């Protein structure tokens, strides 16, 4: 009879053990049968040689697919996704606390934004000290299937992160 509470405790604690995020590929965020997105275009305007953080004076390019279909089964999943950060909110200490995560460098800034199912609107506390835009990052957190809007693009997914760290190939 004493084993029942122990077994119950182990069953209830199992999700804590299995709390490792799964690696998610950008292609998994596009529903099967959806036509492929166009390849990224050449940059529309250039940065000022400061690693991509110059004040961009040109207006943002129009997003081709602002309401692209999403994969509803991803809602609530704990994932790890690589990509590039497009800052939306920077705190007075220089840390980026809100950003769009995109699959390729320059999306939303130098080239038209990708379809909304290839953009994740991210909130991160305490924020990321972003020095150059061309640095890719891993972003971990619980993914939500939720349409959000910013001045740069529509996003089909949202995430409040648990971790953001520089991308490195694992060996």
N, C-alpha and C positions, 0 to 999 in steps of 0.2 A: 504494500500500500504506500510505502514511503517513496517508491520509485515514480509514482504518478506525478507528484509535484515537480520532481527533477526533470522528467520527460517533458512536462508542460513548459517548464522554464527554458529548456533547450530549444523547443519548437518556437517559442516566442522570441528567443534571442537569435534565431537563425538569420533573420533579415539583417541584423547588425553585422554578422560575419560576412554576409554576401553583399555588403555595401560597397563593393568595388565597382567603379563605373566601367561600362563597356565602351570600347573604341567604336565610334560612329564615323562612317564615311559620308561625305557630302552626297554621294549618289543615293544613299539609303533614305535621304530626306525628300526624294522625288518619287511620287507614286508610280508603280509599274504601269507602263503604257503611256506615260506622259511624254510628249515629244521632247527631244533633247533641247537644252538651251543653246543659244548661239555662243560661239567662242568669244572670250573677252576681246574688245576692240583695242586698238593702239591708244595710248594716252591722249586725252583731249587737250591737256595743258601740262606744263612741266613744273616741278617744284623748284625752289631756289637753291638747291644744293645743300640743304640743311638736314638731309635724311628724310625729307618728305613732310616736315611739320610746318612748312611755310604757310602764310596766309594765302589761301586759294581765292583769288578774286573772281575767277570765272564762275558763272552760275552752274549748279550741279546738272549733270546730264539726266535726261528722262529715263525712268525705269521702264523696260520693255514689258515685263510681266509682274505688275504690282499685286496681283491676286492669284498667283500660281497655286495649283493644288498641293496640299501637304499630306503627309503620312500620319493619320490620326493615331495609329498604334504606337507612335513614339511618345505620346503624351504621358508625362510622369516618369519616364525612364531616366535613370542616372547614367549619364554619358560623358565621354571625353572626346572632344572634337578639336582638330587642329584648324587654324585659320589666322587671318589678319584682323587687327583691331582698327576700327574707324571710330575715333572719339566723338562722342555726343556731349558729354559733360565732364569737365575737368575741374577739380577742386582747387582752392587757392594754393594748396601745397604742391600742385602740379600732377597729382595722381588722377588717372582717368577712372571714374566710377561708373560711367554709363557709356556703352559703345555698341556698335554693330560688329558682329563677327561675320566675316565673309571668306569665301574659299580661295581668293587670289588677291595679290597685292594691287592696290589702286582702285579696287571696286568702290564705288560711291564717291570717289574723290577725283581720280584721273580718267576713269572710264564710266560708261553707264552702269548703274547698279545691276547686279544679277537678279534673276527672278526672286520673288519673295520667299520661295521655298529653299533658297540658298542663302538666306540671311537670318541670323539669330540676334535678337535685341537682348543685350546682356546688362545686368546690374551687378556690380562687384564692390563689396566693402572689404577691406579698406581702400581698394583701388589699385591701379597698376601704374608704376612709374614708367611711362612710355617715352622713350627717347627718339626712336626712329620708327616710321610706319612699316618699313620693309622687314621688320623682325616678326616671324611667325610665332604663334603661341598655342599652347594647349589650354583649353578651357574645359573645366569639369563642373558639372552640376546637374540639376534635375531639369530636363527639357520639357517645355510646355508648348502644345500646339495652340498658338494664340496669335492672331493678327495684331501687329502694332505698327504705329506710324511715327516717323521722325521727319525732320526737315530734309533728310537725304534720301530716304527710301522707305518702302513698306517692308516689313519683316513677317514671315509666316510662323516663326517660332520665337519663343522668349525663354530666358534662363536667368535665374539668380544663382550665381556661381558659388562653389565652395573653394575652387582653386583656379588661378591663372598663372601660368609659368611659361618661360621661353621653350619653344619647340626644339627638340633635338632628336635626331634619328636614334632609335634604340638599337643596340647591337646584341 
